[in-house]
Amino acid sequence: MDQKARLIDIARALNISVTTVSRALNNKLDISKQTKQAVLDLAKELNYQPNTLAISLRKKRTLKLIGVVLPNVDHYFFSTLLQGIMSEAHQNNYLVLVAESSQDATKEREILEEFVSYGVNGVLLAPSRESNYEENLLPLVKQRIPIVLMDRTYADYSSHFVQSDDYNGALEAVNLLIKNGYKRIAHIRGSDHWSIGSERYRGYADALTQNGREILKEYVVSCTLANKEEGFQAATTLFNLPNPPDAVFTVTDNVAAGVIEYCNQFNLFIPEQVGVVGFSNAEISALLSPGLTTVEQKGQDIGKLAFSFFLQSLSDKSKVFQKTFESKLIVRESCGSQLS
């Protein structure tokens, strides 16, 4: 069965915005006759049928809509973030449209365009891995749709956001490993494209430098998906070096889980031979054996504040709302600390 044509398809084919297509189909006077005719002709050619849900949402002017786009809705951190958003939205009588980008920038852009066609009042976005500000967000900015970024930001981004203090969280984590006597500390880092990867690496590097340690490039391994499988693969690389590390700080708890699995499989005892510290305090961190020392992220608080910033931006359009939550180190058995 052929896929149903959408406003997005017409807009892309004619290199115009979704809003322009919508206004042309609704015979608005501010659209030129040439553009209007091009839209009508292509709509007929593609057998375009109006999205009745989108139309009904647009017509209900009193209906308040907020669009939420997350890379993975089943990821622990993003699920807690969503809980925070939903609780605040419910209290303020907003309907929440939730979509998953699956770390796909093109899919993210399509979702945002669909949200525009639904007439959302604003968007809360945790950008996908290769998200592009000019392509994905700028069209919404030009239409004055409020956007609040969550968890990660674009380079040189200066508008609304809520995030964790990735730098100081990483700095504290690596300092703990140093304090506990580990000498050769490796880092499995995230993509350079995002603040979470670069800031956690910066915290790792500064902790070593401030303690007179050398940053060895062979001890820094990058991962793309930041999952357990990549953690296992990175551990394979690190622990087969001629002089392998005796501790690993990872960009996420899922990556740390892969490191712990490798150590358990190859009889590297944690924390006696290898210390491991993760980041997020996901549910898995307390279930691992040994329990994973990690840096906590306040997902629900981030979600609640992101929604609050959206509301504030509606009443004060001249102000920029930004917040970085302090990270908290959760100490468990994986790095040799004495638990109190």
One Martini backbone bead per residue (centre of mass of N, CA, C, O) as a GRO file, in nm:
protein
  340
    1MET     BB    1   0.096   0.037   0.023
    2ASP     BB    2   0.070   0.355  -0.010
    3GLN     BB    3   0.177   0.635   0.116
    4LYS     BB    4   0.053   0.894   0.269
    5ALA     BB    5   0.016   1.206   0.205
    6ARG     BB    6   0.180   1.510   0.312
    7LEU     BB    7   0.263   1.822   0.387
    8ILE     BB    8   0.565   1.767   0.381
    9ASP     BB    9   0.582   1.660   0.089
   10ILE     BB   10   0.494   1.922  -0.047
   11ALA     BB   11   0.701   2.114   0.078
   12ARG     BB   12   0.956   1.972  -0.033
   13ALA     BB   13   0.891   1.974  -0.336
   14LEU     BB   14   0.856   2.314  -0.321
   15ASN     BB   15   1.031   2.460  -0.106
   16ILE     BB   16   0.839   2.490   0.151
   17SER     BB   17   0.637   2.538   0.401
   18VAL     BB   18   0.392   2.400   0.586
   19THR     BB   19   0.233   2.661   0.631
   20THR     BB   20   0.202   2.737   0.333
   21VAL     BB   21   0.046   2.488   0.247
   22SER     BB   22  -0.191   2.522   0.442
   23ARG     BB   23  -0.278   2.808   0.338
   24ALA     BB   24  -0.329   2.723   0.048
   25LEU     BB   25  -0.549   2.501   0.108
   26ASN     BB   26  -0.715   2.748   0.272
   27ASN     BB   27  -0.722   3.017   0.097
   28LYS     BB   28  -0.520   3.231   0.160
   29LEU     BB   29  -0.435   3.569   0.087
   30ASP     BB   30  -0.104   3.554   0.156
   31ILE     BB   31  -0.098   3.377  -0.106
   32SER     BB   32   0.008   3.317  -0.394
   33LYS     BB   33  -0.116   3.204  -0.688
   34GLN     BB   34   0.124   3.031  -0.770
   35THR     BB   35   0.159   2.870  -0.507
   36LYS     BB   36  -0.130   2.769  -0.481
   37GLN     BB   37  -0.135   2.608  -0.746
   38ALA     BB   38   0.104   2.421  -0.687
   39VAL     BB   39  -0.023   2.289  -0.442
   40LEU     BB   40  -0.287   2.185  -0.571
   41ASP     BB   41  -0.157   2.012  -0.791
   42LEU     BB   42   0.011   1.825  -0.606
   43ALA     BB   43  -0.218   1.725  -0.426
   44LYS     BB   44  -0.365   1.585  -0.656
   45GLU     BB   45  -0.134   1.400  -0.754
   46LEU     BB   46  -0.101   1.271  -0.445
   47ASN     BB   47  -0.374   1.243  -0.302
   48TYR     BB   48  -0.443   1.443  -0.085
   49GLN     BB   49  -0.533   1.408   0.266
   50PRO     BB   50  -0.650   1.536   0.528
   51ASN     BB   51  -0.569   1.580   0.863
   52THR     BB   52  -0.806   1.551   1.099
   53LEU     BB   53  -0.645   1.592   1.355
   54ALA     BB   54  -0.502   1.854   1.284
   55ILE     BB   55  -0.758   2.017   1.232
   56SER     BB   56  -0.891   1.983   1.511
   57LEU     BB   57  -0.660   2.111   1.669
   58ARG     BB   58  -0.662   2.391   1.529
   59LYS     BB   59  -0.972   2.462   1.593
   60LYS     BB   60  -0.892   2.429   1.901
   61ARG     BB   61  -0.797   2.710   2.048
   62THR     BB   62  -0.813   2.609   2.362
   63LEU     BB   63  -0.604   2.407   2.299
   64LYS     BB   64  -0.322   2.280   2.470
   65LEU     BB   65   0.010   2.237   2.320
   66ILE     BB   66   0.284   1.998   2.361
   67GLY     BB   67   0.594   1.915   2.226
   68VAL     BB   68   0.778   1.596   2.243
   69VAL     BB   69   1.130   1.516   2.191
   70LEU     BB   70   1.293   1.196   2.187
   71PRO     BB   71   1.524   0.959   2.131
   72ASN     BB   72   1.423   0.768   2.394
   73VAL     BB   73   1.151   0.660   2.580
   74ASP     BB   74   1.300   0.390   2.724
   75HIS     BB   75   1.493   0.559   2.856
   76TYR     BB   76   1.548   0.633   3.170
   77PHE     BB   77   1.601   0.936   3.164
   78PHE     BB   78   1.372   1.012   2.958
   79SER     BB   79   1.138   0.894   3.126
   80THR     BB   80   1.175   1.090   3.368
   81LEU     BB   81   1.148   1.348   3.209
   82LEU     BB   82   0.856   1.290   3.113
   83GLN     BB   83   0.725   1.282   3.388
   84GLY     BB   84   0.774   1.580   3.453
   85ILE     BB   85   0.617   1.697   3.217
   86MET     BB   86   0.338   1.563   3.266
   87SER     BB   87   0.279   1.683   3.546
   88GLU     BB   88   0.281   1.983   3.452
   89ALA     BB   89   0.079   1.966   3.219
   90HIS     BB   90  -0.163   1.871   3.383
   91GLN     BB   91  -0.176   2.123   3.575
   92ASN     BB   92  -0.196   2.315   3.290
   93ASN     BB   93  -0.378   2.189   3.061
   94TYR     BB   94  -0.195   1.999   2.877
   95LEU     BB   95  -0.125   1.856   2.576
   96VAL     BB   96   0.079   1.571   2.496
   97LEU     BB   97   0.319   1.531   2.240
   98VAL     BB   98   0.484   1.224   2.166
   99ALA     BB   99   0.820   1.164   2.037
  100GLU     BB  100   1.055   0.957   1.846
  101SER     BB  101   1.375   0.979   1.688
  102SER     BB  102   1.601   0.754   1.714
  103GLN     BB  103   1.859   0.934   1.645
  104ASP     BB  104   1.708   1.092   1.398
  105ALA     BB  105   1.720   1.385   1.227
  106THR     BB  106   1.500   1.346   1.011
  107LYS     BB  107   1.277   1.253   1.200
  108GLU     BB  108   1.280   1.501   1.377
  109ARG     BB  109   1.197   1.704   1.158
  110GLU     BB  110   0.925   1.572   1.092
  111ILE     BB  111   0.802   1.603   1.371
  112LEU     BB  112   0.818   1.911   1.388
  113GLU     BB  113   0.641   1.962   1.140
  114GLU     BB  114   0.392   1.822   1.253
  115PHE     BB  115   0.357   2.000   1.500
  116VAL     BB  116   0.302   2.255   1.342
  117SER     BB  117   0.041   2.144   1.201
  118TYR     BB  118  -0.102   2.112   1.496
  119GLY     BB  119  -0.039   2.377   1.675
  120VAL     BB  120   0.176   2.417   1.870
  121ASN     BB  121   0.296   2.612   2.146
  122GLY     BB  122   0.542   2.402   2.184
  123VAL     BB  123   0.891   2.277   2.247
  124LEU     BB  124   1.045   1.976   2.371
  125LEU     BB  125   1.405   1.906   2.334
  126ALA     BB  126   1.602   1.614   2.266
  127PRO     BB  127   1.843   1.584   2.071
  128SER     BB  128   1.977   1.432   1.829
  129ARG     BB  129   2.283   1.340   1.731
  130GLU     BB  130   2.248   1.500   1.420
  131SER     BB  131   2.135   1.757   1.483
  132ASN     BB  132   2.013   2.061   1.317
  133TYR     BB  133   1.943   2.377   1.373
  134GLU     BB  134   1.876   2.503   1.094
  135GLU     BB  135   1.684   2.264   0.999
  136ASN     BB  136   1.504   2.202   1.274
  137LEU     BB  137   1.466   2.491   1.441
  138LEU     BB  138   1.455   2.758   1.277
  139PRO     BB  139   1.165   2.734   1.160
  140LEU     BB  140   1.035   2.773   1.446
  141VAL     BB  141   1.162   3.039   1.525
  142LYS     BB  142   1.036   3.202   1.282
  143GLN     BB  143   0.739   3.120   1.416
  144ARG     BB  144   0.751   3.159   1.731
  145ILE     BB  145   0.828   2.885   1.868
  146PRO     BB  146   0.880   2.755   2.155
  147ILE     BB  147   1.205   2.639   2.286
  148VAL     BB  148   1.328   2.356   2.483
  149LEU     BB  149   1.614   2.230   2.590
  150MET     BB  150   1.736   1.891   2.671
  151ASP     BB  151   2.053   1.786   2.813
  152ARG     BB  152   2.125   1.921   2.521
  153THR     BB  153   2.339   2.123   2.310
  154TYR     BB  154   2.437   2.345   2.097
  155ALA     BB  155   2.659   2.512   1.948
  156ASP     BB  156   2.614   2.836   2.053
  157TYR     BB  157   2.375   2.818   2.233
  158SER     BB  158   2.126   3.089   2.368
  159SER     BB  159   1.875   2.961   2.474
  160HIS     BB  160   1.661   2.748   2.593
  161PHE     BB  161   1.753   2.545   2.892
  162VAL     BB  162   1.807   2.204   3.033
  163GLN     BB  163   2.065   2.070   3.254
  164SER     BB  164   2.350   1.914   3.339
  165ASP     BB  165   2.657   1.890   3.523
  166ASP     BB  166   2.889   1.731   3.350
  167TYR     BB  167   3.162   1.835   3.437
  168ASN     BB  168   3.149   1.807   3.756
  169GLY     BB  169   3.065   1.513   3.758
  170ALA     BB  170   3.324   1.407   3.623
  171LEU     BB  171   3.532   1.531   3.812
  172GLU     BB  172   3.434   1.380   4.069
  173ALA     BB  173   3.462   1.090   3.964
  174VAL     BB  174   3.773   1.096   3.905
  175ASN     BB  175   3.864   1.189   4.185
  176LEU     BB  176   3.772   0.931   4.326
  177LEU     BB  177   3.961   0.737   4.182
  178ILE     BB  178   4.219   0.875   4.276
  179LYS     BB  179   4.165   0.859   4.584
  180ASN     BB  180   4.144   0.523   4.556
  181GLY     BB  181   4.430   0.457   4.374
  182TYR     BB  182   4.406   0.505   4.080
  183LYS     BB  183   4.628   0.535   3.786
  184ARG     BB  184   4.469   0.413   3.514
  185ILE     BB  185   4.247   0.623   3.353
  186ALA     BB  186   3.972   0.576   3.166
  187HIS     BB  187   3.765   0.674   2.868
  188ILE     BB  188   3.425   0.655   2.766
  189ARG     BB  189   3.303   0.841   2.512
  190GLY     BB  190   3.125   1.059   2.341
  191SER     BB  191   3.018   1.257   2.123
  192ASP     BB  192   3.136   1.566   1.999
  193HIS     BB  193   2.851   1.696   1.918
  194TRP     BB  194   2.803   1.704   2.233
  195SER     BB  195   2.798   1.826   2.551
  196ILE     BB  196   2.804   1.559   2.710
  197GLY     BB  197   3.070   1.453   2.588
  198SER     BB  198   3.261   1.704   2.620
  199GLU     BB  199   3.214   1.761   2.929
  200ARG     BB  200   3.298   1.480   3.038
  201TYR     BB  201   3.577   1.491   2.921
  202ARG     BB  202   3.673   1.753   3.055
  203GLY     BB  203   3.650   1.645   3.345
  204TYR     BB  204   3.849   1.417   3.310
  205ALA     BB  205   4.098   1.582   3.215
  206ASP     BB  206   4.112   1.782   3.458
  207ALA     BB  207   4.151   1.578   3.681
  208LEU     BB  208   4.423   1.477   3.583
  209THR     BB  209   4.576   1.746   3.564
  210GLN     BB  210   4.526   1.842   3.867
  211ASN     BB  211   4.689   1.550   3.951
  212GLY     BB  212   4.938   1.499   3.748
  213ARG     BB  213   4.814   1.363   3.497
  214GLU     BB  214   4.815   1.186   3.209
  215ILE     BB  215   4.686   1.205   2.881
  216LEU     BB  216   4.589   0.912   2.715
  217LYS     BB  217   4.476   0.828   2.406
  218GLU     BB  218   4.443   0.510   2.458
  219TYR     BB  219   4.228   0.581   2.708
  220VAL     BB  220   4.040   0.697   2.468
  221VAL     BB  221   3.705   0.601   2.388
  222SER     BB  222   3.466   0.596   2.142
  223CYS     BB  223   3.107   0.644   2.115
  224THR     BB  224   2.775   0.645   1.977
  225LEU     BB  225   2.530   0.489   2.146
  226ALA     BB  226   2.588   0.428   2.449
  227ASN     BB  227   2.609   0.114   2.511
  228LYS     BB  228   2.676  -0.199   2.615
  229GLU     BB  229   2.821  -0.300   2.362
  230GLU     BB  230   3.027  -0.065   2.349
  231GLY     BB  231   3.148  -0.120   2.626
  232PHE     BB  232   3.263  -0.397   2.559
  233GLN     BB  233   3.439  -0.311   2.318
  234ALA     BB  234   3.609  -0.100   2.471
  235ALA     BB  235   3.719  -0.298   2.683
  236THR     BB  236   3.870  -0.475   2.485
  237THR     BB  237   4.067  -0.255   2.402
  238LEU     BB  238   4.181  -0.164   2.682
  239PHE     BB  239   4.254  -0.467   2.809
  240ASN     BB  240   4.464  -0.511   2.542
  241LEU     BB  241   4.674  -0.348   2.636
  242PRO     BB  242   4.993  -0.344   2.747
  243ASN     BB  243   4.874  -0.100   2.952
  244PRO     BB  244   4.621  -0.126   3.129
  245PRO     BB  245   4.372  -0.022   3.297
  246ASP     BB  246   4.229   0.038   3.647
  247ALA     BB  247   4.011   0.241   3.514
  248VAL     BB  248   3.660   0.351   3.438
  249PHE     BB  249   3.504   0.618   3.266
  250THR     BB  250   3.166   0.674   3.171
  251VAL     BB  251   2.910   0.830   2.989
  252THR     BB  252   2.737   0.573   3.081
  253ASP     BB  253   2.580   0.310   3.233
  254ASN     BB  254   2.562   0.122   2.988
  255VAL     BB  255   2.863   0.120   2.933
  256ALA     BB  256   2.943   0.014   3.215
  257ALA     BB  257   2.799  -0.258   3.183
  258GLY     BB  258   2.997  -0.360   2.965
  259VAL     BB  259   3.250  -0.352   3.142
  260ILE     BB  260   3.152  -0.544   3.363
  261GLU     BB  261   3.104  -0.785   3.178
  262TYR     BB  262   3.394  -0.815   3.092
  263CYS     BB  263   3.522  -0.856   3.371
  264ASN     BB  264   3.354  -1.106   3.448
  265GLN     BB  265   3.441  -1.283   3.200
  266PHE     BB  266   3.778  -1.212   3.261
  267ASN     BB  267   3.856  -1.191   3.567
  268LEU     BB  268   3.803  -0.887   3.662
  269PHE     BB  269   3.822  -0.732   3.960
  270ILE     BB  270   3.557  -0.567   4.134
  271PRO     BB  271   3.769  -0.316   4.259
  272GLU     BB  272   4.060  -0.439   4.281
  273GLN     BB  273   4.148  -0.406   3.958
  274VAL     BB  274   3.874  -0.242   3.883
  275GLY     BB  275   3.736   0.066   3.816
  276VAL     BB  276   3.385   0.192   3.806
  277VAL     BB  277   3.221   0.471   3.630
  278GLY     BB  278   2.930   0.644   3.571
  279PHE     BB  279   2.623   0.794   3.406
  280SER     BB  280   2.280   0.881   3.571
  281ASN     BB  281   2.138   0.664   3.754
  282ALA     BB  282   2.027   0.414   3.658
  283GLU     BB  283   1.866   0.130   3.734
  284ILE     BB  284   2.113  -0.059   3.662
  285SER     BB  285   2.327   0.043   3.875
  286ALA     BB  286   2.194  -0.123   4.128
  287LEU     BB  287   2.193  -0.421   3.973
  288LEU     BB  288   2.469  -0.454   3.959
  289SER     BB  289   2.778  -0.665   3.965
  290PRO     BB  290   2.863  -0.445   4.108
  291GLY     BB  291   2.772  -0.163   4.218
  292LEU     BB  292   2.730   0.150   4.061
  293THR     BB  293   2.910   0.416   4.025
  294THR     BB  294   2.753   0.748   3.994
  295VAL     BB  295   2.586   1.009   3.814
  296GLU     BB  296   2.332   1.209   3.883
  297GLN     BB  297   2.018   1.266   3.719
  298LYS     BB  298   1.740   1.503   3.709
  299GLY     BB  299   1.486   1.426   3.523
  300GLN     BB  300   1.224   1.540   3.648
  301ASP     BB  301   1.331   1.826   3.700
  302ILE     BB  302   1.395   1.891   3.408
  303GLY     BB  303   1.108   1.854   3.296
  304LYS     BB  304   0.964   2.062   3.475
  305LEU     BB  305   1.140   2.311   3.398
  306ALA     BB  306   1.097   2.307   3.095
  307PHE     BB  307   0.795   2.368   3.115
  308SER     BB  308   0.823   2.629   3.276
  309PHE     BB  309   0.987   2.782   3.062
  310PHE     BB  310   0.771   2.778   2.850
  311LEU     BB  311   0.563   2.944   3.004
  312GLN     BB  312   0.747   3.195   3.053
  313SER     BB  313   0.797   3.254   2.745
  314LEU     BB  314   0.503   3.351   2.686
  315SER     BB  315   0.520   3.614   2.891
  316ASP     BB  316   0.856   3.635   2.827
  317LYS     BB  317   1.011   3.701   2.523
  318SER     BB  318   1.295   3.850   2.626
  319LYS     BB  319   1.372   3.596   2.785
  320VAL     BB  320   1.622   3.373   2.907
  321PHE     BB  321   1.605   3.021   2.989
  322GLN     BB  322   1.836   2.879   3.234
  323LYS     BB  323   1.963   2.543   3.346
  324THR     BB  324   2.198   2.388   3.581
  325PHE     BB  325   2.231   2.095   3.729
  326GLU     BB  326   2.350   1.945   3.988
  327SER     BB  327   2.563   1.696   4.045
  328LYS     BB  328   2.555   1.351   4.184
  329LEU     BB  329   2.729   1.127   4.373
  330ILE     BB  330   2.698   0.768   4.356
  331VAL     BB  331   2.809   0.539   4.595
  332ARG     BB  332   2.956   0.230   4.529
  333GLU     BB  333   3.143  -0.073   4.472
  334SER     BB  334   3.311  -0.012   4.182
  335CYS     BB  335   3.555   0.193   4.339
  336GLY     BB  336   3.644   0.118   4.653
  337SER     BB  337   3.455   0.235   4.850
  338GLN     BB  338   3.343   0.333   5.154
  339LEU     BB  339   3.046   0.268   5.293
  340SER     BB  340   2.813   0.452   5.507
   0.00000   0.00000   0.00000
